[in-house]
């Protein structure tokens, strides 16, 4: 079966999610690789070795392998430090390929660092190159989701979006941005949304979920209202807005906020959020759960009354999908990919970003109205039918076949 080289230089698809470095992109590569391998492709995912104890090759599903490439010191490095390691990484991937005597039909690269490596490899191998950027620095700046981005990244992305054979975008909105900001022609961008595991994330009894969490050391009474936020602890996620919104709620109930995500590297952001919570008088109602193992997260969604996604920007926003698949209403910022996945007033609410008042208003509305929560939750669950990882893999398979065929035509002419 044809073999695909998937590049994920800066972060591993097997990294635990929700720390400071691993989130939606890792989940995407992991889930999609398994689904593609199940449909017959041989998937080799390459990532940089950041721990000397890691074996060179890890088979993580039948037909899907993760290969650790030596490039720079085998320790966790800041993303900014990795730009200088792109050539070494690409050389390592080529050495692995040559040693195993493999032929890759296509390169699928994730995030600009991998796309830079992908350009070198696809040129060397004479095969097509698909690029998925996940976030783009210029887009973050324009969305005011970031104040400063490295010049090297800005320049590299401007060049790479045009140099690859096809960009894979998660939403139609991203396709428009690629045309407006970078001048990428429409037909050079394929829109393939992300997915959600609707078996793992599905509605379950809330009382039973809370009992399970109590046994795991996260007790909460049946009467309490639980707001849940999930994501890497970084300012971009807007959790401070949510903490302020919690202080503004007027509903006559005990409301607690759980924040899942974060590790020792995100200690400064956690300290900042704790300070905000104390400042607005809700310090005792915010609980930081740390990074929750992905397989344990469904229980947290099932125990929650409302999931809030107050991000300043999301290129897609898997957390909103997981909440909807779990049948829990979502209150999310009206930004980026969330606009394509949350249907305002039907599966949740989309509100203006960066200010707590609209979040507080919609959360109050939902907490006061159980039938409304149920109706939105049910509509959310139903709307997730079109977001399976299998259908993502089907669309990617079609794109791979088409791009490989076009490459073959170009090579022959
Ligand atoms: N996640 C997790 N445990 C945590 C926090 C996050 O498993 O403690 C997962 C979450 O379920 C989701 C991903 O990390 O699948 C975050 O993806 P999203 O697209 O929402 O955000 P990104 O990390 O891409 O900014």
Boltz pocket constraint, residues with backbone or C-beta under 6 A from the ligand:
constraints:
  - pocket:
      binder: B
      contacts: [[A, 17], [A, 18], [A, 19], [A, 22], [A, 23], [A, 24], [A, 25], [A, 27], [A, 230], [A, 231], [A, 232], [A, 260], [A, 261], [A, 262], [A, 290], [A, 291], [A, 292], [A, 293], [A, 294], [A, 295], [A, 297], [A, 316], [A, 317], [A, 318], [A, 319], [A, 320], [A, 322]]
      max_distance: 6.0
